[in-house]
Amino acid sequence: MIELENLINAHNTRLQNLEKELKPLKEMLADMLGNDEEYVAADQESKKIGKVKALAKKKFLARPEAIALIDKIKDFSYQIKEIKISLSDYLGQYMRENNTNQLPAPDGTFLKIIYSAKLVKGE
């Protein structure tokens, strides 16, 4: 058990160190891009075009048919989120009650239940 804890802590420390080292590298690249005349000119042109595009999109999304579709998309997205939460709870319960991470599918095959874990600071 202690070996596993050491392994977890070592990986977590390495992950934190890599993330700290990555940040200044990204900043250096952004600074280099900001100092390149060709990139700056292209970026400014892109922003102008982006504003025109955003205005056209805003006008389009104000149409009644677009509003109805957006509402439907939001509703479906909400339902999907709620179903995923429920399904996760049901799968956890199934694993505890049946001591297995496999679930028979309606077509006769088996589905594997997997979880993704991550570390967060605790109190």
DODRENMI-833470 format. One line per field, with one value per residue: residue number from 1; chain; x, y, z of N, C-alpha, C in turn. Coordinates in nm, 3 decimals, always signed. Each point is the difference from the previous one (the first is absolute). Last residue first. Layout:
n <- (NUM  ...)
chain <- (A  ...)
n_u <- (X  ...)
n_v <- (Y  ...)
n_w <- (Z  ...)
ca_u <- (X  ...)
ca_v <- (Y  ...)
ca_w <- (Z  ...)
c_u <- (X  ...)
c_v <- (Y  ...)
c_w <- (Z  ...)
//
This chain:
n <- (123  122  121  120  119  118  117  116  115  114  113  112  111  110  109  108  107  106  105  104  103  102  101  100  99  98  97  96  95  94  93  92  91  90  89  88  87  86  85  84  83  82  81  80  79  78  77  76  75  74  73  72  71  70  69  68  67  66  65  64  63  62  61  60  59  58  57  56  55  54  53  52  51  50  49  48  47  46  45  44  43  42  41  40  39  38  37  36  35  34  33  32  31  30  29  28  27  26  25  24  23  22  21  20  19  18  17  16  15  14  13  12  11  10  9  8  7  6  5  4  3  2  1)
chain <- (A  A  A  A  A  A  A  A  A  A  A  A  A  A  A  A  A  A  A  A  A  A  A  A  A  A  A  A  A  A  A  A  A  A  A  A  A  A  A  A  A  A  A  A  A  A  A  A  A  A  A  A  A  A  A  A  A  A  A  A  A  A  A  A  A  A  A  A  A  A  A  A  A  A  A  A  A  A  A  A  A  A  A  A  A  A  A  A  A  A  A  A  A  A  A  A  A  A  A  A  A  A  A  A  A  A  A  A  A  A  A  A  A  A  A  A  A  A  A  A  A  A  A)
n_u <- (-0.887  +0.096  +0.119  +0.021  +0.052  -0.224  -0.239  -0.377  -0.259  -0.328  -0.257  -0.174  -0.321  -0.167  -0.345  -0.419  -0.353  -0.143  +0.372  +0.288  +0.412  +0.464  +0.328  -0.088  -0.212  -0.467  -0.199  +0.248  -0.005  -0.388  -0.060  +0.212  -0.207  -0.360  +0.101  +0.110  -0.353  -0.225  +0.190  -0.055  -0.409  -0.061  +0.185  -0.233  -0.366  +0.086  +0.075  -0.377  -0.219  +0.191  -0.079  -0.406  -0.034  +0.177  -0.267  -0.321  +0.155  +0.066  -0.368  -0.143  +0.380  +0.428  +0.444  +0.225  +0.244  +0.422  +0.361  +0.225  +0.321  +0.425  +0.310  +0.252  +0.371  +0.395  +0.304  +0.329  +0.366  +0.352  +0.344  +0.351  +0.333  +0.341  +0.366  +0.327  +0.318  +0.375  +0.357  +0.217  +0.027  -0.319  +0.084  +0.293  -0.170  -0.232  +0.257  +0.158  -0.295  -0.052  +0.316  -0.045  -0.288  +0.124  +0.202  -0.274  -0.220  +0.252  +0.040  -0.355  -0.022  +0.280  -0.141  -0.306  +0.165  +0.182  -0.300  -0.194  +0.263  +0.042  -0.350  +0.004  +0.273  -0.161  -0.271)
n_v <- (+1.885  -0.053  -0.003  -0.295  -0.401  -0.418  -0.432  -0.320  -0.491  -0.430  -0.490  -0.323  -0.361  -0.430  -0.316  -0.101  +0.334  +0.331  +0.059  -0.071  +0.112  +0.049  +0.058  -0.226  -0.139  +0.123  +0.389  +0.407  +0.177  +0.223  +0.449  +0.330  +0.123  +0.308  +0.462  +0.210  +0.119  +0.407  +0.390  +0.077  +0.178  +0.467  +0.256  +0.012  +0.292  +0.450  +0.112  +0.050  +0.414  +0.358  +0.016  +0.182  +0.467  +0.201  +0.011  +0.342  +0.420  +0.071  +0.119  +0.461  +0.383  +0.192  -0.156  +0.191  +0.397  -0.037  -0.136  +0.320  +0.260  -0.187  +0.007  +0.385  +0.058  -0.237  +0.174  +0.290  -0.196  -0.181  +0.281  +0.079  -0.330  -0.017  +0.287  -0.137  -0.323  +0.140  +0.207  -0.170  -0.025  -0.246  -0.468  -0.143  -0.036  -0.391  -0.374  -0.023  -0.152  -0.463  -0.209  +0.032  -0.321  -0.466  -0.179  -0.127  -0.414  -0.385  -0.125  -0.237  -0.464  -0.279  -0.121  -0.350  -0.438  -0.187  -0.154  -0.428  -0.369  -0.107  -0.243  -0.462  -0.256  -0.108  -0.379)
n_w <- (+0.234  -0.547  -0.566  -0.440  -0.428  -0.313  -0.338  -0.291  -0.152  -0.232  -0.185  -0.426  -0.304  -0.338  -0.337  -0.207  -0.116  +0.334  +0.380  +0.484  +0.334  +0.358  +0.358  +0.525  +0.437  +0.147  +0.230  -0.074  -0.440  -0.142  +0.132  -0.251  -0.400  +0.018  +0.020  -0.401  -0.284  +0.078  -0.174  -0.457  -0.150  +0.015  -0.351  -0.407  -0.041  -0.103  -0.447  -0.281  +0.006  -0.239  -0.462  -0.147  -0.028  -0.384  -0.384  -0.041  -0.142  -0.457  -0.265  +0.017  -0.057  +0.120  -0.112  -0.381  +0.066  +0.199  -0.271  -0.258  +0.221  +0.070  -0.357  -0.069  +0.273  -0.105  -0.316  +0.156  +0.217  -0.258  -0.147  +0.296  +0.033  -0.325  +0.061  +0.308  -0.139  -0.242  +0.239  +0.471  +0.484  +0.263  +0.028  +0.332  +0.437  +0.117  +0.119  +0.439  +0.332  +0.064  +0.270  +0.473  +0.215  +0.086  +0.398  +0.364  -0.039  +0.098  +0.453  +0.203  -0.079  +0.250  +0.431  +0.035  -0.028  +0.389  +0.332  -0.056  +0.116  +0.454  +0.196  -0.062  +0.278  +0.425  +0.049)
ca_u <- (+0.012  -0.099  +0.041  -0.027  +0.029  +0.101  +0.024  +0.119  -0.003  +0.129  -0.019  +0.091  +0.053  +0.017  +0.140  +0.071  +0.036  -0.118  -0.070  -0.047  -0.146  -0.057  +0.000  +0.053  +0.145  +0.032  -0.091  +0.003  +0.132  +0.008  -0.083  +0.068  +0.114  -0.049  -0.045  +0.120  +0.065  -0.076  +0.015  +0.137  +0.004  -0.071  +0.078  +0.118  -0.045  -0.034  +0.127  +0.065  -0.080  +0.023  +0.137  -0.005  -0.071  +0.091  +0.099  -0.067  -0.027  +0.127  +0.030  -0.084  -0.117  -0.117  -0.049  -0.061  -0.123  -0.095  -0.050  -0.088  -0.121  -0.078  -0.059  -0.104  -0.108  -0.073  -0.090  -0.099  -0.093  -0.089  -0.095  -0.088  -0.088  -0.101  -0.086  -0.081  -0.105  -0.093  -0.083  +0.014  +0.107  -0.037  -0.102  +0.067  +0.079  -0.096  -0.050  +0.109  +0.011  -0.113  +0.027  +0.089  -0.058  -0.069  +0.099  +0.068  -0.096  -0.012  +0.123  +0.000  -0.105  +0.052  +0.104  -0.069  -0.063  +0.108  +0.058  -0.099  -0.013  +0.122  -0.009  -0.099  +0.062  +0.089  -0.082)
ca_v <- (+0.079  -0.025  +0.031  +0.139  +0.051  +0.106  +0.068  +0.082  +0.128  +0.059  +0.123  +0.013  +0.136  +0.059  +0.029  -0.121  -0.080  -0.064  +0.092  -0.059  +0.006  -0.033  +0.123  -0.016  -0.023  -0.120  -0.110  -0.035  -0.057  -0.132  -0.088  -0.017  -0.088  -0.137  -0.049  -0.017  -0.122  -0.115  -0.001  -0.044  -0.145  -0.065  +0.020  -0.086  -0.139  -0.016  +0.002  -0.130  -0.101  +0.016  -0.047  -0.145  -0.048  +0.018  -0.107  -0.127  +0.001  -0.027  -0.143  -0.091  -0.045  +0.073  -0.067  -0.128  +0.027  +0.056  -0.112  -0.079  +0.079  -0.002  -0.133  -0.008  +0.089  -0.064  -0.098  +0.077  +0.060  -0.106  -0.025  +0.117  -0.005  -0.102  +0.052  +0.108  -0.059  -0.071  +0.097  -0.030  +0.083  +0.141  +0.027  -0.007  +0.123  +0.109  -0.014  +0.036  +0.146  +0.053  -0.032  +0.101  +0.134  +0.025  +0.025  +0.126  +0.108  +0.019  +0.063  +0.140  +0.070  +0.017  +0.102  +0.127  +0.041  +0.031  +0.130  +0.104  +0.009  +0.066  +0.140  +0.061  +0.012  +0.116  +0.119)
ca_w <- (+0.122  +0.103  +0.136  +0.031  +0.134  +0.001  +0.128  -0.014  +0.067  +0.036  +0.078  +0.113  +0.009  +0.132  +0.032  +0.040  -0.118  -0.061  -0.089  -0.126  -0.005  -0.130  -0.079  -0.135  +0.006  -0.075  +0.028  +0.143  +0.032  -0.063  +0.080  +0.128  -0.026  -0.018  +0.131  +0.080  -0.047  +0.050  +0.146  +0.029  -0.022  +0.109  +0.122  -0.011  +0.021  +0.142  +0.074  -0.021  +0.068  +0.144  +0.027  -0.008  +0.119  +0.113  -0.009  +0.032  +0.145  +0.067  -0.022  +0.080  -0.074  +0.050  +0.120  -0.036  -0.074  +0.096  +0.082  -0.086  -0.022  +0.124  +0.014  -0.103  +0.043  +0.110  -0.062  -0.077  +0.097  +0.047  -0.109  -0.006  +0.117  -0.027  -0.108  +0.058  +0.082  -0.089  -0.074  -0.142  -0.056  +0.013  -0.101  -0.130  -0.017  -0.023  -0.136  -0.091  +0.003  -0.076  -0.140  -0.058  -0.003  -0.125  -0.103  +0.034  -0.023  -0.145  -0.049  +0.042  -0.075  -0.135  +0.007  +0.022  -0.127  -0.095  +0.035  -0.027  -0.144  -0.048  +0.039  -0.087  -0.131  +0.007  +0.000)
c_u <- (+0.060  +0.024  -0.114  +0.043  -0.034  +0.016  +0.105  +0.016  +0.131  -0.023  +0.138  -0.023  +0.086  +0.059  +0.008  +0.147  +0.080  +0.034  -0.119  -0.082  -0.046  -0.152  -0.050  -0.004  +0.060  +0.149  +0.042  -0.084  +0.007  +0.132  +0.008  -0.074  +0.081  +0.115  -0.045  -0.035  +0.126  +0.066  -0.071  +0.025  +0.139  +0.004  -0.066  +0.083  +0.118  -0.042  -0.024  +0.130  +0.064  -0.074  +0.031  +0.138  -0.005  -0.064  +0.100  +0.100  -0.065  -0.018  +0.133  +0.034  -0.080  -0.127  -0.120  -0.063  -0.073  -0.135  -0.106  -0.061  -0.099  -0.131  -0.089  -0.074  -0.117  -0.117  -0.085  -0.104  -0.109  -0.104  -0.103  -0.106  -0.099  -0.101  -0.112  -0.096  -0.092  -0.116  -0.105  -0.097  +0.022  +0.104  -0.038  -0.099  +0.070  +0.074  -0.097  -0.047  +0.110  +0.005  -0.110  +0.036  +0.097  -0.049  -0.065  +0.102  +0.063  -0.096  -0.007  +0.123  -0.002  -0.099  +0.057  +0.101  -0.069  -0.058  +0.111  +0.059  -0.097  -0.005  +0.122  -0.014  -0.095  +0.069  +0.087)
c_v <- (-0.083  +0.087  -0.023  +0.025  +0.148  +0.048  +0.109  +0.079  +0.072  +0.133  +0.051  +0.136  +0.007  +0.139  +0.057  +0.021  -0.125  -0.089  -0.073  +0.102  -0.063  -0.008  -0.027  +0.134  -0.029  -0.035  -0.131  -0.124  -0.043  -0.068  -0.144  -0.096  -0.026  -0.098  -0.145  -0.054  -0.029  -0.131  -0.121  -0.008  -0.054  -0.152  -0.074  +0.008  -0.096  -0.144  -0.020  -0.009  -0.139  -0.106  +0.009  -0.061  -0.152  -0.050  +0.008  -0.116  -0.130  -0.005  -0.038  -0.149  -0.100  -0.042  +0.070  -0.067  -0.130  +0.028  +0.049  -0.116  -0.078  +0.077  -0.005  -0.133  -0.005  +0.084  -0.069  -0.094  +0.081  +0.055  -0.104  -0.017  +0.117  -0.009  -0.099  +0.056  +0.108  -0.059  -0.069  +0.087  -0.024  +0.094  +0.148  +0.031  +0.003  +0.133  +0.113  -0.006  +0.049  +0.152  +0.054  -0.028  +0.104  +0.144  +0.038  +0.037  +0.136  +0.114  +0.026  +0.074  +0.148  +0.077  +0.028  +0.114  +0.135  +0.048  +0.041  +0.138  +0.112  +0.020  +0.077  +0.149  +0.069  +0.020  +0.126)
c_w <- (+0.111  +0.121  +0.098  +0.143  +0.009  +0.143  -0.017  +0.129  -0.023  +0.069  +0.039  +0.067  +0.125  -0.012  +0.141  +0.029  +0.034  -0.120  -0.061  -0.079  -0.130  +0.011  -0.142  -0.071  -0.138  -0.001  -0.066  +0.028  +0.145  +0.035  -0.053  +0.090  +0.127  -0.022  -0.008  +0.139  +0.082  -0.038  +0.058  +0.150  +0.031  -0.012  +0.118  +0.128  -0.003  +0.030  +0.149  +0.080  -0.012  +0.079  +0.150  +0.030  +0.003  +0.128  +0.116  +0.000  +0.043  +0.151  +0.066  -0.018  +0.084  -0.073  +0.063  +0.121  -0.033  -0.067  +0.099  +0.079  -0.086  -0.016  +0.125  +0.014  -0.098  +0.048  +0.107  -0.061  -0.070  +0.099  +0.043  -0.109  -0.001  +0.114  -0.031  -0.104  +0.055  +0.080  -0.088  -0.079  -0.148  -0.059  +0.001  -0.112  -0.136  -0.020  -0.034  -0.144  -0.095  -0.007  -0.090  -0.146  -0.057  -0.011  -0.133  -0.107  +0.030  -0.033  -0.150  -0.051  +0.034  -0.087  -0.138  +0.007  +0.014  -0.133  -0.096  +0.027  -0.040  -0.151  -0.049  +0.031  -0.098  -0.134  +0.000)
//
